Amino acid sequence: MIIWYIFLGEILGMACNCNGVCTRYRAKRLDNGGRYSKGQKRCQRCEIFIKWEGLWCPCCNYRLRTKPRNSKYKIKFQEEIILNGM
């Protein structure tokens, strides 16, 4: 059954892996502040932070993460949002 879904995804044009387009949009590491509060987004499939306006990765069409998952960084993210007035 799993093989069928993988095969069906390839037929429908869903990308299964990173094809390298996202490296053009790779975001640089920042000295101060968090990546998410500065507008960077993370693609879990490509495993990089990118500077991209859309919600979907330009490379693999996977949903980009816009908020941290770790509770410690969630609190830090919220504090930065409040300080910046977003």
Distance bins in CASP14 RR format, pairs under 12 A and 6 or more apart:
PFRMAT RR
TARGET T0000
AUTHOR 0000-0000-0000
RMODE 2
METHOD distances of the structure
MODEL  1
1 7 0 0 0 0 0 1 0 0 0 0 0
1 8 0 0 0 0 0 1 0 0 0 0 0
2 8 0 0 0 0 0 1 0 0 0 0 0
2 9 0 0 0 0 0 1 0 0 0 0 0
3 9 0 0 0 0 0 1 0 0 0 0 0
3 10 0 0 0 0 0 1 0 0 0 0 0
4 10 0 0 0 0 0 1 0 0 0 0 0
4 11 0 0 0 0 0 1 0 0 0 0 0
5 11 0 0 0 0 0 1 0 0 0 0 0
5 12 0 0 0 0 0 1 0 0 0 0 0
5 14 0 0 0 0 0 1 0 0 0 0 0
5 16 0 0 0 0 0 1 0 0 0 0 0
6 12 0 0 0 0 0 1 0 0 0 0 0
6 13 0 0 0 0 0 1 0 0 0 0 0
6 14 0 0 0 0 1 0 0 0 0 0 0
6 16 1 0 0 1 0 0 0 0 0 0 0
6 17 0 0 0 0 0 1 0 0 0 0 0
7 13 0 0 0 0 0 1 0 0 0 0 0
7 14 0 0 0 0 0 1 0 0 0 0 0
7 16 0 0 0 0 0 1 0 0 0 0 0
8 14 0 0 0 0 1 0 0 0 0 0 0
8 16 0 0 0 0 0 1 0 0 0 0 0
9 15 0 0 0 0 1 0 0 0 0 0 0
9 16 1 0 0 1 0 0 0 0 0 0 0
9 61 0 0 0 0 0 1 0 0 0 0 0
10 16 1 0 0 1 0 0 0 0 0 0 0
10 17 0 0 0 0 0 1 0 0 0 0 0
12 61 0 0 0 0 0 1 0 0 0 0 0
13 19 0 0 0 0 0 1 0 0 0 0 0
13 60 0 0 0 0 0 1 0 0 0 0 0
13 61 0 0 0 0 1 0 0 0 0 0 0
14 45 0 0 0 0 0 1 0 0 0 0 0
14 56 0 0 0 0 0 1 0 0 0 0 0
14 60 0 0 0 0 1 0 0 0 0 0 0
14 61 1 0 0 1 0 0 0 0 0 0 0
14 62 0 0 0 0 1 0 0 0 0 0 0
15 21 0 0 0 0 1 0 0 0 0 0 0
15 22 0 0 0 0 0 1 0 0 0 0 0
15 43 0 0 0 0 0 1 0 0 0 0 0
15 45 0 0 0 0 1 0 0 0 0 0 0
15 46 0 0 0 0 0 1 0 0 0 0 0
15 56 0 0 0 0 0 1 0 0 0 0 0
15 57 0 0 0 0 1 0 0 0 0 0 0
15 58 0 0 0 0 0 1 0 0 0 0 0
15 59 1 0 0 1 0 0 0 0 0 0 0
15 60 1 0 1 0 0 0 0 0 0 0 0
15 61 1 0 1 0 0 0 0 0 0 0 0
15 62 1 0 0 1 0 0 0 0 0 0 0
16 45 0 0 0 0 1 0 0 0 0 0 0
16 59 0 0 0 0 0 1 0 0 0 0 0
16 60 1 0 0 1 0 0 0 0 0 0 0
16 61 0 0 0 0 0 1 0 0 0 0 0
16 62 0 0 0 0 0 1 0 0 0 0 0
17 43 0 0 0 0 0 1 0 0 0 0 0
17 45 1 0 0 1 0 0 0 0 0 0 0
17 46 0 0 0 0 1 0 0 0 0 0 0
17 47 0 0 0 0 0 1 0 0 0 0 0
17 57 0 0 0 0 0 1 0 0 0 0 0
17 59 0 0 0 0 1 0 0 0 0 0 0
17 60 1 0 0 1 0 0 0 0 0 0 0
17 61 0 0 0 0 0 1 0 0 0 0 0
17 62 0 0 0 0 0 1 0 0 0 0 0
18 26 0 0 0 0 0 1 0 0 0 0 0
18 43 1 0 0 1 0 0 0 0 0 0 0
18 44 0 0 0 0 0 1 0 0 0 0 0
18 45 1 0 0 1 0 0 0 0 0 0 0
18 46 1 0 1 0 0 0 0 0 0 0 0
18 47 1 0 0 1 0 0 0 0 0 0 0
18 48 0 0 0 0 1 0 0 0 0 0 0
18 50 0 0 0 0 0 1 0 0 0 0 0
18 57 0 0 0 0 1 0 0 0 0 0 0
18 58 0 0 0 0 0 1 0 0 0 0 0
18 59 1 0 1 0 0 0 0 0 0 0 0
18 60 1 0 1 0 0 0 0 0 0 0 0
18 61 0 0 0 0 0 1 0 0 0 0 0
18 62 0 0 0 0 1 0 0 0 0 0 0
19 43 0 0 0 0 0 1 0 0 0 0 0
19 45 0 0 0 0 0 1 0 0 0 0 0
19 46 0 0 0 0 1 0 0 0 0 0 0
19 57 0 0 0 0 0 1 0 0 0 0 0
19 58 0 0 0 0 1 0 0 0 0 0 0
19 59 1 0 1 0 0 0 0 0 0 0 0
19 60 1 0 0 1 0 0 0 0 0 0 0
19 61 0 0 0 0 0 1 0 0 0 0 0
19 62 0 0 0 0 0 1 0 0 0 0 0
20 26 0 0 0 0 0 1 0 0 0 0 0
20 43 0 0 0 0 0 1 0 0 0 0 0
20 45 0 0 0 0 0 1 0 0 0 0 0
20 46 1 0 0 1 0 0 0 0 0 0 0
20 47 0 0 0 0 0 1 0 0 0 0 0
20 48 0 0 0 0 1 0 0 0 0 0 0
20 50 0 0 0 0 0 1 0 0 0 0 0
20 57 0 0 0 0 0 1 0 0 0 0 0
20 58 0 0 0 0 1 0 0 0 0 0 0
20 59 1 0 1 0 0 0 0 0 0 0 0
20 60 0 0 0 0 1 0 0 0 0 0 0
21 43 0 0 0 0 0 1 0 0 0 0 0
21 46 0 0 0 0 1 0 0 0 0 0 0
21 48 0 0 0 0 0 1 0 0 0 0 0
21 50 0 0 0 0 1 0 0 0 0 0 0
21 52 0 0 0 0 0 1 0 0 0 0 0
21 56 0 0 0 0 0 1 0 0 0 0 0
21 57 0 0 0 0 1 0 0 0 0 0 0
21 58 1 0 1 0 0 0 0 0 0 0 0
21 59 1 1 0 0 0 0 0 0 0 0 0
21 60 0 0 0 0 1 0 0 0 0 0 0
21 61 0 0 0 0 0 1 0 0 0 0 0
22 41 0 0 0 0 0 1 0 0 0 0 0
22 42 0 0 0 0 0 1 0 0 0 0 0
22 43 1 0 0 1 0 0 0 0 0 0 0
22 44 0 0 0 0 0 1 0 0 0 0 0
22 45 0 0 0 0 1 0 0 0 0 0 0
22 46 1 0 1 0 0 0 0 0 0 0 0
22 47 0 0 0 0 1 0 0 0 0 0 0
22 48 1 0 0 1 0 0 0 0 0 0 0
22 49 0 0 0 0 1 0 0 0 0 0 0
22 50 1 0 1 0 0 0 0 0 0 0 0
22 51 0 0 0 0 0 1 0 0 0 0 0
22 52 0 0 0 0 1 0 0 0 0 0 0
22 56 0 0 0 0 0 1 0 0 0 0 0
22 57 1 0 1 0 0 0 0 0 0 0 0
22 58 1 0 0 1 0 0 0 0 0 0 0
22 59 1 1 0 0 0 0 0 0 0 0 0
22 60 1 0 0 1 0 0 0 0 0 0 0
22 61 0 0 0 0 0 1 0 0 0 0 0
22 62 0 0 0 0 1 0 0 0 0 0 0
22 64 0 0 0 0 1 0 0 0 0 0 0
23 43 0 0 0 0 0 1 0 0 0 0 0
23 46 0 0 0 0 1 0 0 0 0 0 0
23 47 0 0 0 0 0 1 0 0 0 0 0
23 48 1 0 0 1 0 0 0 0 0 0 0
23 49 0 0 0 0 0 1 0 0 0 0 0
23 50 0 0 0 0 1 0 0 0 0 0 0
23 51 0 0 0 0 0 1 0 0 0 0 0
23 57 0 0 0 0 0 1 0 0 0 0 0
23 58 0 0 0 0 0 1 0 0 0 0 0
23 59 0 0 0 0 1 0 0 0 0 0 0
23 60 0 0 0 0 0 1 0 0 0 0 0
24 46 0 0 0 0 0 1 0 0 0 0 0
24 48 0 0 0 0 0 1 0 0 0 0 0
24 50 0 0 0 0 1 0 0 0 0 0 0
24 51 0 0 0 0 0 1 0 0 0 0 0
24 52 0 0 0 0 1 0 0 0 0 0 0
24 57 0 0 0 0 0 1 0 0 0 0 0
24 58 0 0 0 0 1 0 0 0 0 0 0
24 59 0 0 0 0 1 0 0 0 0 0 0
25 40 0 0 0 0 1 0 0 0 0 0 0
25 41 0 0 0 0 1 0 0 0 0 0 0
25 42 0 0 0 0 0 1 0 0 0 0 0
25 43 0 0 0 0 1 0 0 0 0 0 0
25 46 0 0 0 0 1 0 0 0 0 0 0
25 48 0 0 0 0 1 0 0 0 0 0 0
25 49 0 0 0 0 1 0 0 0 0 0 0
25 50 1 0 1 0 0 0 0 0 0 0 0
25 51 1 0 1 0 0 0 0 0 0 0 0
25 52 1 0 1 0 0 0 0 0 0 0 0
25 53 0 0 0 0 1 0 0 0 0 0 0
25 54 0 0 0 0 0 1 0 0 0 0 0
25 57 0 0 0 0 1 0 0 0 0 0 0
25 58 1 0 0 1 0 0 0 0 0 0 0
25 59 0 0 0 0 1 0 0 0 0 0 0
25 64 0 0 0 0 0 1 0 0 0 0 0
26 35 0 0 0 0 0 1 0 0 0 0 0
26 40 0 0 0 0 1 0 0 0 0 0 0
26 41 0 0 0 0 0 1 0 0 0 0 0
26 42 0 0 0 0 0 1 0 0 0 0 0
26 43 0 0 0 0 0 1 0 0 0 0 0
26 46 0 0 0 0 1 0 0 0 0 0 0
26 47 0 0 0 0 0 1 0 0 0 0 0
26 48 1 0 1 0 0 0 0 0 0 0 0
26 49 1 0 0 1 0 0 0 0 0 0 0
26 50 1 0 0 1 0 0 0 0 0 0 0
26 51 1 0 0 1 0 0 0 0 0 0 0
26 52 0 0 0 0 0 1 0 0 0 0 0
26 57 0 0 0 0 0 1 0 0 0 0 0
26 58 0 0 0 0 0 1 0 0 0 0 0
26 59 0 0 0 0 0 1 0 0 0 0 0
27 34 0 0 0 0 0 1 0 0 0 0 0
27 35 1 0 0 1 0 0 0 0 0 0 0
27 36 0 0 0 0 0 1 0 0 0 0 0
27 38 0 0 0 0 1 0 0 0 0 0 0
27 39 0 0 0 0 1 0 0 0 0 0 0
27 40 1 0 1 0 0 0 0 0 0 0 0
27 41 0 0 0 0 1 0 0 0 0 0 0
27 42 0 0 0 0 1 0 0 0 0 0 0
27 43 0 0 0 0 0 1 0 0 0 0 0
27 46 0 0 0 0 0 1 0 0 0 0 0
27 48 1 0 0 1 0 0 0 0 0 0 0
27 49 1 0 1 0 0 0 0 0 0 0 0
27 50 1 0 1 0 0 0 0 0 0 0 0
27 51 1 0 1 0 0 0 0 0 0 0 0
27 52 0 0 0 0 1 0 0 0 0 0 0
27 64 0 0 0 0 0 1 0 0 0 0 0
28 35 0 0 0 0 1 0 0 0 0 0 0
28 38 0 0 0 0 0 1 0 0 0 0 0
28 40 0 0 0 0 1 0 0 0 0 0 0
28 48 0 0 0 0 0 1 0 0 0 0 0
28 49 0 0 0 0 1 0 0 0 0 0 0
28 50 0 0 0 0 0 1 0 0 0 0 0
28 51 0 0 0 0 1 0 0 0 0 0 0
29 35 1 0 0 1 0 0 0 0 0 0 0
29 38 0 0 0 0 0 1 0 0 0 0 0
29 40 0 0 0 0 1 0 0 0 0 0 0
29 48 0 0 0 0 0 1 0 0 0 0 0
29 49 0 0 0 0 1 0 0 0 0 0 0
29 51 0 0 0 0 0 1 0 0 0 0 0
30 36 0 0 0 0 0 1 0 0 0 0 0
30 37 0 0 0 0 1 0 0 0 0 0 0
30 38 1 0 1 0 0 0 0 0 0 0 0
30 39 0 0 0 0 1 0 0 0 0 0 0
30 40 1 0 0 1 0 0 0 0 0 0 0
30 49 0 0 0 0 1 0 0 0 0 0 0
30 51 0 0 0 0 0 1 0 0 0 0 0
30 80 0 0 0 0 0 1 0 0 0 0 0
31 38 0 0 0 0 0 1 0 0 0 0 0
32 38 0 0 0 0 1 0 0 0 0 0 0
32 76 0 0 0 0 0 1 0 0 0 0 0
32 80 0 0 0 0 0 1 0 0 0 0 0
32 83 0 0 0 0 0 1 0 0 0 0 0
33 39 0 0 0 0 0 1 0 0 0 0 0
33 40 0 0 0 0 0 1 0 0 0 0 0
33 68 0 0 0 0 0 1 0 0 0 0 0
33 73 0 0 0 0 0 1 0 0 0 0 0
33 76 0 0 0 0 1 0 0 0 0 0 0
33 77 0 0 0 0 1 0 0 0 0 0 0
33 79 0 0 0 0 0 1 0 0 0 0 0
33 80 1 0 0 1 0 0 0 0 0 0 0
33 81 0 0 0 0 0 1 0 0 0 0 0
33 83 0 0 0 0 0 1 0 0 0 0 0
33 84 0 0 0 0 1 0 0 0 0 0 0
34 40 0 0 0 0 1 0 0 0 0 0 0
34 42 0 0 0 0 0 1 0 0 0 0 0
34 49 0 0 0 0 0 1 0 0 0 0 0
34 67 0 0 0 0 0 1 0 0 0 0 0
34 68 0 0 0 0 1 0 0 0 0 0 0
34 70 0 0 0 0 0 1 0 0 0 0 0
34 73 1 0 0 1 0 0 0 0 0 0 0
34 74 0 0 0 0 0 1 0 0 0 0 0
34 76 1 0 0 1 0 0 0 0 0 0 0
34 77 1 0 0 1 0 0 0 0 0 0 0
34 78 0 0 0 0 0 1 0 0 0 0 0
34 79 0 0 0 0 0 1 0 0 0 0 0
34 80 1 0 0 1 0 0 0 0 0 0 0
34 81 0 0 0 0 0 1 0 0 0 0 0
34 83 0 0 0 0 0 1 0 0 0 0 0
34 84 0 0 0 0 0 1 0 0 0 0 0
35 41 0 0 0 0 1 0 0 0 0 0 0
35 42 1 0 0 1 0 0 0 0 0 0 0
35 48 0 0 0 0 0 1 0 0 0 0 0
35 49 1 0 1 0 0 0 0 0 0 0 0
35 50 0 0 0 0 0 1 0 0 0 0 0
35 51 0 0 0 0 1 0 0 0 0 0 0
35 64 0 0 0 0 0 1 0 0 0 0 0
35 65 0 0 0 0 0 1 0 0 0 0 0
35 66 0 0 0 0 0 1 0 0 0 0 0
35 67 0 0 0 0 0 1 0 0 0 0 0
35 68 0 0 0 0 1 0 0 0 0 0 0
35 73 0 0 0 0 1 0 0 0 0 0 0
35 76 0 0 0 0 0 1 0 0 0 0 0
35 77 0 0 0 0 1 0 0 0 0 0 0
35 80 0 0 0 0 0 1 0 0 0 0 0
36 42 1 0 0 1 0 0 0 0 0 0 0
36 49 0 0 0 0 1 0 0 0 0 0 0
36 50 0 0 0 0 0 1 0 0 0 0 0
36 51 0 0 0 0 0 1 0 0 0 0 0
36 64 0 0 0 0 0 1 0 0 0 0 0
36 65 0 0 0 0 1 0 0 0 0 0 0
36 66 1 0 0 1 0 0 0 0 0 0 0
36 67 1 0 1 0 0 0 0 0 0 0 0
36 68 1 0 1 0 0 0 0 0 0 0 0
36 69 0 0 0 0 0 1 0 0 0 0 0
36 70 0 0 0 0 0 1 0 0 0 0 0
36 73 0 0 0 0 1 0 0 0 0 0 0
36 74 0 0 0 0 1 0 0 0 0 0 0
36 76 0 0 0 0 1 0 0 0 0 0 0
36 77 1 0 1 0 0 0 0 0 0 0 0
36 78 0 0 0 0 0 1 0 0 0 0 0
36 80 0 0 0 0 1 0 0 0 0 0 0
36 81 0 0 0 0 1 0 0 0 0 0 0
36 84 0 0 0 0 0 1 0 0 0 0 0
36 86 0 0 0 0 0 1 0 0 0 0 0
37 66 0 0 0 0 0 1 0 0 0 0 0
37 67 0 0 0 0 1 0 0 0 0 0 0
37 68 0 0 0 0 1 0 0 0 0 0 0
37 73 0 0 0 0 0 1 0 0 0 0 0
37 74 0 0 0 0 0 1 0 0 0 0 0
37 76 0 0 0 0 1 0 0 0 0 0 0
37 77 1 0 1 0 0 0 0 0 0 0 0
37 78 0 0 0 0 1 0 0 0 0 0 0
37 79 0 0 0 0 1 0 0 0 0 0 0
37 80 1 1 0 0 0 0 0 0 0 0 0
37 81 1 0 0 1 0 0 0 0 0 0 0
37 82 0 0 0 0 0 1 0 0 0 0 0
37 83 0 0 0 0 1 0 0 0 0 0 0
37 84 1 0 0 1 0 0 0 0 0 0 0
37 85 0 0 0 0 0 1 0 0 0 0 0
37 86 1 0 0 1 0 0 0 0 0 0 0
38 49 0 0 0 0 1 0 0 0 0 0 0
38 51 0 0 0 0 1 0 0 0 0 0 0
38 66 0 0 0 0 0 1 0 0 0 0 0
38 77 0 0 0 0 0 1 0 0 0 0 0
38 80 0 0 0 0 1 0 0 0 0 0 0
38 81 0 0 0 0 0 1 0 0 0 0 0
38 84 0 0 0 0 1 0 0 0 0 0 0
38 86 0 0 0 0 0 1 0 0 0 0 0
39 49 0 0 0 0 1 0 0 0 0 0 0
39 50 0 0 0 0 1 0 0 0 0 0 0
39 51 1 0 0 1 0 0 0 0 0 0 0
39 52 0 0 0 0 1 0 0 0 0 0 0
39 53 0 0 0 0 1 0 0 0 0 0 0
39 54 0 0 0 0 0 1 0 0 0 0 0
39 64 0 0 0 0 0 1 0 0 0 0 0
39 65 0 0 0 0 0 1 0 0 0 0 0
39 66 1 0 0 1 0 0 0 0 0 0 0
39 67 0 0 0 0 0 1 0 0 0 0 0
39 77 0 0 0 0 0 1 0 0 0 0 0
39 80 0 0 0 0 0 1 0 0 0 0 0
39 81 0 0 0 0 0 1 0 0 0 0 0
39 84 0 0 0 0 0 1 0 0 0 0 0
39 86 0 0 0 0 1 0 0 0 0 0 0
40 48 0 0 0 0 1 0 0 0 0 0 0
40 49 1 0 1 0 0 0 0 0 0 0 0
40 50 1 0 0 1 0 0 0 0 0 0 0
40 51 1 0 1 0 0 0 0 0 0 0 0
40 52 0 0 0 0 1 0 0 0 0 0 0
40 53 0 0 0 0 0 1 0 0 0 0 0
40 64 0 0 0 0 1 0 0 0 0 0 0
40 65 0 0 0 0 0 1 0 0 0 0 0
40 66 0 0 0 0 1 0 0 0 0 0 0
40 67 0 0 0 0 0 1 0 0 0 0 0
40 68 0 0 0 0 0 1 0 0 0 0 0
40 77 0 0 0 0 0 1 0 0 0 0 0
41 48 0 0 0 0 1 0 0 0 0 0 0
41 49 1 0 0 1 0 0 0 0 0 0 0
41 50 1 0 1 0 0 0 0 0 0 0 0
41 51 1 0 0 1 0 0 0 0 0 0 0
41 52 1 0 1 0 0 0 0 0 0 0 0
41 53 0 0 0 0 1 0 0 0 0 0 0
41 54 1 0 0 1 0 0 0 0 0 0 0
41 55 0 0 0 0 1 0 0 0 0 0 0
41 56 0 0 0 0 1 0 0 0 0 0 0
41 57 0 0 0 0 1 0 0 0 0 0 0
41 58 0 0 0 0 0 1 0 0 0 0 0
41 62 0 0 0 0 0 1 0 0 0 0 0
41 63 0 0 0 0 1 0 0 0 0 0 0
41 64 1 1 0 0 0 0 0 0 0 0 0
41 65 1 0 0 1 0 0 0 0 0 0 0
41 66 1 0 1 0 0 0 0 0 0 0 0
41 67 0 0 0 0 1 0 0 0 0 0 0
41 68 0 0 0 0 0 1 0 0 0 0 0
42 48 1 0 0 1 0 0 0 0 0 0 0
42 49 1 0 1 0 0 0 0 0 0 0 0
42 50 1 0 0 1 0 0 0 0 0 0 0
42 51 0 0 0 0 0 1 0 0 0 0 0
42 52 0 0 0 0 0 1 0 0 0 0 0
42 57 0 0 0 0 1 0 0 0 0 0 0
42 62 0 0 0 0 0 1 0 0 0 0 0
42 63 0 0 0 0 0 1 0 0 0 0 0
42 64 1 0 0 1 0 0 0 0 0 0 0
42 65 1 0 1 0 0 0 0 0 0 0 0
42 66 0 0 0 0 1 0 0 0 0 0 0
42 67 0 0 0 0 1 0 0 0 0 0 0
42 68 0 0 0 0 1 0 0 0 0 0 0
42 69 0 0 0 0 1 0 0 0 0 0 0
42 73 0 0 0 0 0 1 0 0 0 0 0
43 49 0 0 0 0 1 0 0 0 0 0 0
43 50 1 0 0 1 0 0 0 0 0 0 0
43 51 0 0 0 0 0 1 0 0 0 0 0
43 52 0 0 0 0 1 0 0 0 0 0 0
43 54 0 0 0 0 0 1 0 0 0 0 0
43 55 0 0 0 0 0 1 0 0 0 0 0
43 56 0 0 0 0 1 0 0 0 0 0 0
43 57 1 0 1 0 0 0 0 0 0 0 0
43 58 0 0 0 0 1 0 0 0 0 0 0
43 59 1 0 0 1 0 0 0 0 0 0 0
43 60 1 0 0 1 0 0 0 0 0 0 0
43 61 0 0 0 0 1 0 0 0 0 0 0
43 62 1 0 1 0 0 0 0 0 0 0 0
43 63 0 0 0 0 1 0 0 0 0 0 0
43 64 1 0 1 0 0 0 0 0 0 0 0
43 65 1 0 0 1 0 0 0 0 0 0 0
43 66 0 0 0 0 0 1 0 0 0 0 0
44 50 0 0 0 0 0 1 0 0 0 0 0
44 57 0 0 0 0 1 0 0 0 0 0 0
44 60 0 0 0 0 1 0 0 0 0 0 0
44 62 1 0 0 1 0 0 0 0 0 0 0
44 63 0 0 0 0 1 0 0 0 0 0 0
44 64 0 0 0 0 1 0 0 0 0 0 0
44 65 1 0 0 1 0 0 0 0 0 0 0
44 66 0 0 0 0 0 1 0 0 0 0 0
44 69 0 0 0 0 1 0 0 0 0 0 0
45 56 0 0 0 0 0 1 0 0 0 0 0
45 57 1 0 0 1 0 0 0 0 0 0 0
45 58 0 0 0 0 0 1 0 0 0 0 0
45 59 0 0 0 0 1 0 0 0 0 0 0
45 60 1 0 1 0 0 0 0 0 0 0 0
45 61 0 0 0 0 1 0 0 0 0 0 0
45 62 1 0 1 0 0 0 0 0 0 0 0
45 63 0 0 0 0 1 0 0 0 0 0 0
45 64 0 0 0 0 1 0 0 0 0 0 0
45 65 0 0 0 0 0 1 0 0 0 0 0
46 52 0 0 0 0 0 1 0 0 0 0 0
46 56 0 0 0 0 0 1 0 0 0 0 0
46 57 1 0 0 1 0 0 0 0 0 0 0
46 58 0 0 0 0 1 0 0 0 0 0 0
46 59 1 0 1 0 0 0 0 0 0 0 0
46 60 1 0 0 1 0 0 0 0 0 0 0
46 61 0 0 0 0 0 1 0 0 0 0 0
46 62 1 0 0 1 0 0 0 0 0 0 0
46 63 0 0 0 0 0 1 0 0 0 0 0
46 64 0 0 0 0 1 0 0 0 0 0 0
46 65 0 0 0 0 0 1 0 0 0 0 0
47 57 0 0 0 0 0 1 0 0 0 0 0
47 59 0 0 0 0 0 1 0 0 0 0 0
47 60 0 0 0 0 0 1 0 0 0 0 0
47 62 0 0 0 0 0 1 0 0 0 0 0
47 65 0 0 0 0 0 1 0 0 0 0 0
48 57 0 0 0 0 1 0 0 0 0 0 0
48 58 0 0 0 0 0 1 0 0 0 0 0
48 59 0 0 0 0 1 0 0 0 0 0 0
48 60 0 0 0 0 0 1 0 0 0 0 0
48 62 0 0 0 0 0 1 0 0 0 0 0
48 64 0 0 0 0 0 1 0 0 0 0 0
48 65 0 0 0 0 0 1 0 0 0 0 0
49 57 0 0 0 0 0 1 0 0 0 0 0
49 64 0 0 0 0 1 0 0 0 0 0 0
49 65 0 0 0 0 1 0 0 0 0 0 0
49 66 0 0 0 0 0 1 0 0 0 0 0
49 68 0 0 0 0 0 1 0 0 0 0 0
50 56 0 0 0 0 0 1 0 0 0 0 0
50 57 1 0 0 1 0 0 0 0 0 0 0
50 58 1 0 0 1 0 0 0 0 0 0 0
50 59 0 0 0 0 1 0 0 0 0 0 0
50 60 0 0 0 0 0 1 0 0 0 0 0
50 62 0 0 0 0 0 1 0 0 0 0 0
50 64 1 0 0 1 0 0 0 0 0 0 0
50 65 0 0 0 0 0 1 0 0 0 0 0
50 66 0 0 0 0 0 1 0 0 0 0 0
51 58 0 0 0 0 0 1 0 0 0 0 0
51 64 0 0 0 0 0 1 0 0 0 0 0
52 58 1 0 0 1 0 0 0 0 0 0 0
52 59 0 0 0 0 1 0 0 0 0 0 0
52 62 0 0 0 0 0 1 0 0 0 0 0
52 63 0 0 0 0 0 1 0 0 0 0 0
52 64 1 0 0 1 0 0 0 0 0 0 0
52 65 0 0 0 0 0 1 0 0 0 0 0
52 66 0 0 0 0 0 1 0 0 0 0 0
53 64 0 0 0 0 0 1 0 0 0 0 0
53 66 0 0 0 0 0 1 0 0 0 0 0
54 61 0 0 0 0 0 1 0 0 0 0 0
54 63 0 0 0 0 0 1 0 0 0 0 0
54 64 1 0 0 1 0 0 0 0 0 0 0
54 66 0 0 0 0 1 0 0 0 0 0 0
55 61 0 0 0 0 0 1 0 0 0 0 0
55 62 0 0 0 0 0 1 0 0 0 0 0
55 63 1 0 0 1 0 0 0 0 0 0 0
55 64 1 0 1 0 0 0 0 0 0 0 0
55 65 0 0 0 0 1 0 0 0 0 0 0
55 66 1 0 0 1 0 0 0 0 0 0 0
56 62 1 0 0 1 0 0 0 0 0 0 0
56 63 1 0 0 1 0 0 0 0 0 0 0
56 64 1 0 0 1 0 0 0 0 0 0 0
56 65 0 0 0 0 0 1 0 0 0 0 0
56 66 0 0 0 0 0 1 0 0 0 0 0
57 63 1 0 0 1 0 0 0 0 0 0 0
57 64 1 0 1 0 0 0 0 0 0 0 0
57 65 0 0 0 0 0 1 0 0 0 0 0
58 64 0 0 0 0 1 0 0 0 0 0 0
65 73 0 0 0 0 0 1 0 0 0 0 0
65 77 0 0 0 0 0 1 0 0 0 0 0
66 77 0 0 0 0 1 0 0 0 0 0 0
66 81 0 0 0 0 0 1 0 0 0 0 0
67 73 0 0 0 0 1 0 0 0 0 0 0
67 74 1 0 0 1 0 0 0 0 0 0 0
67 75 0 0 0 0 0 1 0 0 0 0 0
67 76 0 0 0 0 0 1 0 0 0 0 0
67 77 1 0 0 1 0 0 0 0 0 0 0
67 78 0 0 0 0 1 0 0 0 0 0 0
67 80 0 0 0 0 0 1 0 0 0 0 0
67 81 0 0 0 0 1 0 0 0 0 0 0
68 74 1 0 1 0 0 0 0 0 0 0 0
68 75 0 0 0 0 1 0 0 0 0 0 0
68 76 1 0 0 1 0 0 0 0 0 0 0
68 77 1 0 1 0 0 0 0 0 0 0 0
68 78 0 0 0 0 1 0 0 0 0 0 0
68 79 0 0 0 0 0 1 0 0 0 0 0
68 80 0 0 0 0 0 1 0 0 0 0 0
68 81 0 0 0 0 0 1 0 0 0 0 0
69 77 0 0 0 0 0 1 0 0 0 0 0
70 76 0 0 0 0 1 0 0 0 0 0 0
70 77 0 0 0 0 1 0 0 0 0 0 0
71 77 0 0 0 0 0 1 0 0 0 0 0
71 78 0 0 0 0 0 1 0 0 0 0 0
72 78 0 0 0 0 0 1 0 0 0 0 0
72 79 0 0 0 0 0 1 0 0 0 0 0
73 79 0 0 0 0 0 1 0 0 0 0 0
73 80 0 0 0 0 0 1 0 0 0 0 0
74 80 0 0 0 0 0 1 0 0 0 0 0
74 81 0 0 0 0 0 1 0 0 0 0 0
75 81 0 0 0 0 0 1 0 0 0 0 0
75 82 0 0 0 0 0 1 0 0 0 0 0
76 82 0 0 0 0 0 1 0 0 0 0 0
76 83 0 0 0 0 0 1 0 0 0 0 0
77 83 0 0 0 0 0 1 0 0 0 0 0
77 84 0 0 0 0 0 1 0 0 0 0 0
77 86 0 0 0 0 0 1 0 0 0 0 0
78 84 0 0 0 0 0 1 0 0 0 0 0
78 85 0 0 0 0 0 1 0 0 0 0 0
78 86 0 0 0 0 0 1 0 0 0 0 0
79 85 0 0 0 0 0 1 0 0 0 0 0
79 86 0 0 0 0 0 1 0 0 0 0 0
80 86 0 0 0 0 1 0 0 0 0 0 0
END
